[in-house]
Amino acid sequence: MAETTALASGDKSAARPGLKAKSFTFFSDVAREMRKVSWPKRNELQDATVITLVLCVVLAIFTFGVDKVFETVVRGIFKMF
């Protein structure tokens, strides 16, 4: 009933928790969720890392190739004028 009275009277500070209470609630929720996380095993992590690095190299080479093709096309166009 006190919350209802505080809200009805317009006193918002009495109904809302402070920064300390919000922070505690937030971090306790984070800790609870982190306990639910299924962490990968070491070999799964290594496999994912290798795949990521290989894909980064492949995409870098592809981007380099596309850039060189466009550079050649643009240089060819500017040589015409």
Secondary structure, 3 states (H helix, E strand, C coil): CHHHHHHHHCCHHHHCCCHHHHHHHHHHHHHHHHHHCCCCCHHHHHHHHHHHHHHHHHHHHHHHHHHHHHHHHHHHHHHHC
